[in-house]
């Protein structure tokens, strides 16, 4: 066994191929980024607009139903569309801790 290990000399062609590949990869990534950035912004815009319209529709529908004397949440619970929220043990403890930390101040009138 030899004490000196053989080190191959650097192939300068492989270095240039690697640098060229790196440059091409950066250019392609920049082109893809510049193309998809407006597409992503457009998708966010459409999504936010749809959420706003949905919220507005829900509020207006709820107001119309209240004028007619209909409780939509009760109807949805009755038809098993919406499940009635039950407090979990953890939620009860969190509420108790909150009430202990921040008790409601009684307003004293003179």
C-alpha positions as CSV (number, residue, x, y, z in Angstrom):
1,X,0.0,0.0,0.0
2,X,1.2,3.4,-0.8
3,X,1.2,6.2,1.6
4,X,0.4,8.8,-1.0
5,X,-3.0,8.6,-2.7
6,X,-3.3,9.5,-6.3
7,X,-5.2,12.7,-7.0
8,X,-6.4,13.1,-10.5
9,X,-5.8,16.5,-12.2
10,X,-8.8,18.7,-12.7
11,X,-10.5,18.4,-16.1
12,X,-11.0,22.0,-17.1
13,X,-13.7,21.0,-19.6
14,X,-15.9,19.6,-16.8
15,X,-15.4,22.9,-14.8
16,X,-16.7,24.9,-17.8
17,X,-19.6,22.5,-18.3
18,X,-20.6,22.8,-14.6
19,X,-20.4,26.6,-14.7
20,X,-22.5,26.7,-17.9
21,X,-25.1,24.4,-16.5
22,X,-25.3,26.6,-13.3
23,X,-25.8,29.7,-15.4
24,X,-28.5,28.0,-17.6
25,X,-30.3,26.8,-14.5
26,X,-30.3,30.3,-13.0
27,X,-31.6,31.8,-16.2
28,X,-34.4,29.2,-16.5
29,X,-35.3,29.7,-12.8
30,X,-35.5,33.5,-13.3
31,X,-37.7,33.1,-16.4
32,X,-40.1,30.7,-14.6
33,X,-40.2,33.1,-11.6
34,X,-40.9,36.1,-13.7
35,X,-43.7,34.2,-15.5
36,X,-45.4,32.7,-12.5
37,X,-45.2,35.7,-10.2
38,X,-48.1,37.6,-11.9
39,X,-50.0,34.3,-12.2
40,X,-49.8,33.7,-8.5
41,X,-50.8,37.3,-7.8
42,X,-53.8,36.9,-10.0
43,X,-54.8,33.7,-8.3
44,X,-54.6,35.5,-4.9
45,X,-56.7,38.4,-6.2
46,X,-59.4,36.1,-7.4
47,X,-59.4,34.1,-4.2
48,X,-59.6,37.2,-2.0
49,X,-62.4,38.6,-4.1
50,X,-64.4,35.4,-3.9
51,X,-64.0,35.3,-0.2
52,X,-65.2,38.9,0.2
53,X,-68.3,38.1,-2.0
54,X,-69.0,35.0,0.0
55,X,-68.8,36.9,3.3
56,X,-71.0,39.7,1.9
57,X,-73.6,37.2,0.6
58,X,-73.7,35.3,3.9
59,X,-74.2,38.6,5.9
60,X,-76.9,39.8,3.6
61,X,-78.7,36.5,3.6
62,X,-78.5,36.4,7.4
63,X,-80.0,39.9,7.6
64,X,-82.9,39.0,5.2
65,X,-83.6,35.8,7.2
66,X,-83.7,37.7,10.5
67,X,-86.2,40.2,9.0
68,X,-88.3,37.2,8.0
69,X,-88.0,35.7,11.4
70,X,-85.8,32.7,10.4
71,X,-82.7,31.7,12.4
72,X,-80.5,30.1,9.8
73,X,-78.0,28.6,12.3
74,X,-80.9,26.8,14.1
75,X,-82.2,25.5,10.8
76,X,-78.8,24.3,9.8
77,X,-78.3,22.5,13.1
78,X,-81.8,21.0,12.8
79,X,-80.9,19.6,9.3
80,X,-77.5,18.3,10.5
81,X,-75.7,20.6,8.1
82,X,-73.9,22.5,10.9
83,X,-72.9,20.7,14.1
84,X,-73.5,22.5,17.3
85,X,-70.3,23.4,19.0
86,X,-69.7,21.9,22.3
87,X,-67.1,23.2,24.7
88,X,-64.3,20.9,25.3
89,X,-62.7,20.4,28.7
90,X,-59.7,22.4,27.6
91,X,-61.8,25.3,26.4
92,X,-63.7,25.4,29.7
93,X,-60.4,25.5,31.6
94,X,-59.1,28.3,29.3
95,X,-62.3,30.3,29.9
96,X,-61.9,29.9,33.7
97,X,-58.3,31.0,33.6
98,X,-59.2,34.0,31.5
99,X,-62.0,35.0,33.9
100,X,-59.7,34.6,36.9
101,X,-56.9,36.7,35.3
102,X,-59.3,39.4,33.9
103,X,-62.4,39.6,36.0
104,X,-65.2,41.8,34.8
105,X,-65.1,45.0,36.8
106,X,-68.3,46.0,38.4
107,X,-69.2,49.5,37.7
108,X,-70.3,51.2,40.9
109,X,-72.8,54.1,40.5
110,X,-72.8,56.9,43.1
